[in-house]
Amino acid sequence: MLRNKKNKIVVGIVGLGVGAFHLKNSLLNKNTFVKYICDTNETRLQFYKKKFNVPKATKNFNNIVNDKDVNLIIIASNDKDHFNQVSKSLKNNKHVFVEKPMCLTMKDLNTIQKIKKQKPNLYISSNLVLREHPFFKNLFKNKKKLKKIYFLEGDYNYGRLEKLTRGWRGKIKNYSVILGGGIHLLDLVLKLKKKKVKEIYTMSNKIITDKFKNTTDDFAVSLLKFEDNSIAKISSNFSSSTDHHHIFNIYSQKFSYFYKRDKSEQFFRENEKKNKKEIKYKFDNQMKGQILNNFIKAVRTKTKKLITPENELFYLMKICLLMVKSHKKNKIIKL
Ligand SMILES: NC(=O)c1ccc[n+]([C@@H]2O[C@H](COP(=O)([O-])OP(=O)(O)OC[C@H]3O[C@@H](n4cnc5c(N)ncnc54)[C@H](O)[C@@H]3O)[C@@H](O)[C@H]2O)c1
């Protein structure tokens, strides 16, 4: 699968968990040449190097960022390393596709924005996969139907608690279930509303993982009020005894839309007299890969048509970090 780098976007991929998925997609994309993979785990690194015949495998991120050939860095390392890797990449003139969350503090977000301002020709985006789900794509397309959305609710039901209690998520400073999970639902809320948030309040608890003294709260719920007085509720539910799934409900003047699972129970209804309309959508890995393909296309053609443009990404991060701040300070944040 190895291809010549001539006329291709030269890519380095950091972190080979979900990053292995980006690796496969980059190898399938005819406009990219994967020069590097990087992982601090030697076994994983060598496994993928051998499997896909990648020219360079390194444990040291600096080898990628200092290579002048590299145009695009895909960052899928632990959350705590995103800030350093994003800022170094931008400073070294690399386009950046970073897994969510882009960073863990407001200070770091401000720094990234400052660096980015000095690099207007670089692209940065994030892997907010639900934007490509056909249910939401359809909603975004038909947004005009949704007049006066007054309430939205999104639940991120993780169902993979051991990743918090036993993996890196439970060990890093500033880890937050909001930045790790609720961010996906917040992103859909902000995209649908297209209004500014004016108030935020978050409550959280740690009832289910109370035995794990050093881990963060495993459940958080945030309320957001928008400038048009509509309200959204987002829960980041890492303690759910469920499979991994999301719930998303939208209430507007005439229509209500309900999204319950990846594969079933998606429907909308107008009122009691009319039947609810069920819509079933397929959402597979190929569709999820479109976010990265779109990014590569934007970099290649220098168009601004990103699925997640930079301004939306930065605003999402800001609101997400304020949701975390509200939880830490236990107070309503007014913007
Ligand atoms: N967009 C999504 O839907 C989605 C889904 C899953 C994970 N993620 C994000 O992807 C990132 C990785 O999560 P994961 O589930 O793949 O974790 P993971 O633990 O499965 O994989 C991370 C890999 O990165 C390596 N790594 C960590 N820090 C590194 C560093 N500084 N340099 C090089 N390699 C490093 C680890 O050794 C590991 O192999 C996280 O930021 C997570 O939030 C996003």
The ligand as a MOL file (V3000), in Angstrom:
LIG
                    3D

  0  0  0     0  0            999 V3000
M  V30 BEGIN CTAB
M  V30 COUNTS 44 48 0 0 0
M  V30 BEGIN ATOM
M  V30 1 N -13.2760 11.3750 17.7530 0
M  V30 2 C -13.6040 10.2900 18.3800 0
M  V30 3 O -14.7080 9.7990 18.2350 0
M  V30 4 C -12.5970 9.6240 19.2900 0
M  V30 5 C -12.7430 8.2830 19.6650 0
M  V30 6 C -11.7780 7.7150 20.4950 0
M  V30 7 C -10.7080 8.4700 20.9570 0
M  V30 8 N -10.6160 9.7810 20.5890 0 CHG=1
M  V30 9 C -9.4710 10.6000 21.0300 0
M  V30 10 O -8.2890 10.0600 20.4790 0
M  V30 11 C -7.1950 10.2060 21.3700 0
M  V30 12 C -6.5690 8.8530 21.6560 0
M  V30 13 O -7.5350 8.0390 22.2750 0
M  V30 14 P -7.5080 6.4530 22.0740 0
M  V30 15 O -8.8330 5.9690 22.5330 0
M  V30 16 O -7.0560 6.1040 20.7140 0 CHG=-1
M  V30 17 O -6.4040 6.0640 23.1340 0
M  V30 18 P -5.5030 4.7460 23.1380 0
M  V30 19 O -4.8900 4.6730 24.4730 0
M  V30 20 O -6.2740 3.5920 22.6210 0
M  V30 21 O -4.3730 5.0640 22.0440 0
M  V30 22 C -3.5000 6.1400 22.1870 0
M  V30 23 C -2.1560 5.7330 21.5900 0
M  V30 24 O -1.3180 6.8720 21.5780 0
M  V30 25 C -0.0520 6.5640 22.1210 0
M  V30 26 N 0.4560 7.7950 22.7040 0
M  V30 27 C -0.0240 8.4470 23.7720 0
M  V30 28 N 0.6470 9.6010 23.9690 0
M  V30 29 C 1.5790 9.6720 23.0130 0
M  V30 30 C 2.5610 10.6190 22.6480 0
M  V30 31 N 2.7380 11.7280 23.3610 0
M  V30 32 N 3.3140 10.3860 21.5480 0
M  V30 33 C 3.1520 9.2640 20.8240 0
M  V30 34 N 2.2350 8.3160 21.1160 0
M  V30 35 C 1.4520 8.5270 22.1720 0
M  V30 36 C -0.2960 5.4500 23.1230 0
M  V30 37 O 0.8490 4.6440 23.3310 0
M  V30 38 C -1.4180 4.6720 22.4190 0
M  V30 39 O -0.9170 3.6780 21.5520 0
M  V30 40 C -7.7700 10.8820 22.6100 0
M  V30 41 O -7.5490 12.2580 22.5430 0
M  V30 42 C -9.2550 10.6030 22.5290 0
M  V30 43 O -10.0480 11.6080 23.1300 0
M  V30 44 C -11.5250 10.3470 19.7570 0
M  V30 END ATOM
M  V30 BEGIN BOND
M  V30 1 1 1 2
M  V30 2 2 2 3
M  V30 3 1 2 4
M  V30 4 1 4 5
M  V30 5 2 4 44
M  V30 6 2 5 6
M  V30 7 1 6 7
M  V30 8 2 7 8
M  V30 9 1 8 9
M  V30 10 1 8 44
M  V30 11 1 9 10
M  V30 12 1 9 42
M  V30 13 1 10 11
M  V30 14 1 11 12
M  V30 15 1 11 40
M  V30 16 1 12 13
M  V30 17 1 13 14
M  V30 18 2 14 15
M  V30 19 1 14 16
M  V30 20 1 14 17
M  V30 21 1 17 18
M  V30 22 2 18 19
M  V30 23 1 18 20
M  V30 24 1 18 21
M  V30 25 1 21 22
M  V30 26 1 22 23
M  V30 27 1 23 24
M  V30 28 1 23 38
M  V30 29 1 24 25
M  V30 30 1 25 26
M  V30 31 1 25 36
M  V30 32 1 26 27
M  V30 33 1 26 35
M  V30 34 2 27 28
M  V30 35 1 28 29
M  V30 36 1 29 30
M  V30 37 2 29 35
M  V30 38 1 30 31
M  V30 39 2 30 32
M  V30 40 1 32 33
M  V30 41 2 33 34
M  V30 42 1 34 35
M  V30 43 1 36 37
M  V30 44 1 36 38
M  V30 45 1 38 39
M  V30 46 1 40 41
M  V30 47 1 40 42
M  V30 48 1 42 43
M  V30 END BOND
M  V30 END CTAB
M  END
